Amino acid sequence: QVQLVESGGGLVQAGDSLRLACAASGLALSSTTMAWFRQAPGKEREFVAAIRWSDTYADSVKGRFAIARDNAKNTVYLQMNSLKPEDTAVYYCAAGRHWATVVASYDYWGQGTQVTVSS
């Protein structure tokens, strides 16, 4: 059974940094596309970042966020810098077999971790 567990969320001030982690079990990161999505209240879940052979980002976070993975530790990270109030959301880790930036292409999801950025 595949399990993804996010951690590292919290309450921070605008301009601060935060690093999220996603601990994965039951899959090999080297053969998987890993991604981060986020969802704010009343909004659809949106793509944030993905990594497989390379990494890609949503325009809203490009230049501020960085995704990384450690295959040996079965962990993917999301380094978030220069946080803005509009980054406030529940952040979800996702895993899939195909390179994609849409929700439907991912097979497994974590429970989410709350990130709140105050102004």
C-alpha positions in Angstrom: 0.0 0.0 0.0 1.4 3.4 -1.0 1.4 6.0 1.7 2.4 9.6 1.5 2.7 11.7 4.6 3.3 15.5 4.5 4.9 17.5 7.3 6.4 20.9 7.9 3.4 23.2 7.5 2.6 25.9 10.0 1.9 29.6 10.5 4.5 32.1 9.3 4.8 35.8 8.4 4.9 37.1 4.9 8.4 36.9 3.5 9.3 33.9 5.6 10.5 30.5 4.4 9.1 27.1 5.1 10.1 23.6 4.0 7.6 20.9 3.5 8.5 17.2 3.4 6.6 14.2 2.0 7.7 10.8 3.3 6.7 8.1 0.8 6.4 4.3 1.3 5.3 1.5 -1.0 6.9 3.1 -4.1 10.2 4.0 -5.7 10.7 7.7 -6.2 13.2 7.0 -9.0 10.3 5.6 -11.1 7.7 8.1 -10.1 6.7 11.6 -10.8 6.3 13.5 -7.5 4.3 16.6 -7.2 2.9 19.2 -4.8 -0.6 20.6 -5.1 -2.4 23.1 -2.9 -6.0 23.9 -2.2 -7.4 27.0 -0.5 -10.9 27.1 0.9 -13.5 27.5 -1.8 -10.9 26.9 -4.6 -10.0 24.0 -6.7 -6.8 22.1 -6.0 -4.0 23.6 -8.1 -0.6 22.5 -9.3 2.4 23.8 -7.5 5.5 21.8 -8.6 6.6 18.5 -10.0 9.8 16.5 -10.4 10.9 13.4 -12.2 13.9 13.9 -14.6 13.5 17.7 -14.2 11.4 20.1 -12.2 8.6 22.4 -13.2 6.6 25.0 -11.3 3.3 26.9 -11.5 3.8 30.6 -12.6 2.5 31.7 -9.2 5.4 30.1 -7.3 8.2 30.1 -9.9 11.4 31.7 -8.5 10.2 31.3 -4.9 9.6 27.6 -4.5 11.9 24.7 -5.2 11.1 21.0 -5.3 13.6 18.3 -4.5 13.7 14.6 -3.9 15.9 12.2 -2.1 15.3 8.8 -3.6 17.3 7.0 -0.9 15.2 8.5 1.8 12.0 8.2 -0.2 11.3 11.8 0.6 10.3 14.8 -1.6 10.6 18.4 -0.3 9.1 21.7 -1.2 11.3 24.7 -0.2 9.1 27.8 0.0 10.7 31.2 0.2 9.3 34.7 0.1 6.0 33.4 1.2 2.9 35.5 0.5 -0.6 35.5 2.1 -1.9 34.1 -1.2 0.2 31.0 -0.6 -2.1 30.0 2.3 -3.6 26.6 1.5 -3.5 23.0 2.4 -0.5 21.5 0.6 -0.7 17.9 -0.8 2.0 15.6 -1.9 1.1 13.4 -4.9 2.7 10.5 -6.8 2.1 9.2 -10.3 3.6 7.2 -13.1 3.3 9.9 -15.8 4.8 13.3 -16.1 1.9 15.7 -15.6 0.7 18.9 -13.9 -3.0 18.0 -13.5 -4.8 16.3 -10.5 -6.3 13.5 -12.5 -2.9 12.2 -13.6 -1.8 11.4 -10.1 -2.6 8.1 -8.4 -1.6 8.6 -4.8 -2.1 11.5 -2.3 -1.1 12.5 1.1 -3.4 13.9 3.8 -2.2 17.4 3.4 -0.4 19.9 5.6 -1.7 23.4 6.4 0.4 26.4 5.4 -0.8 29.8 6.7 1.0 33.0 5.8 0.0 36.1 7.7 0.5 39.7 6.4 
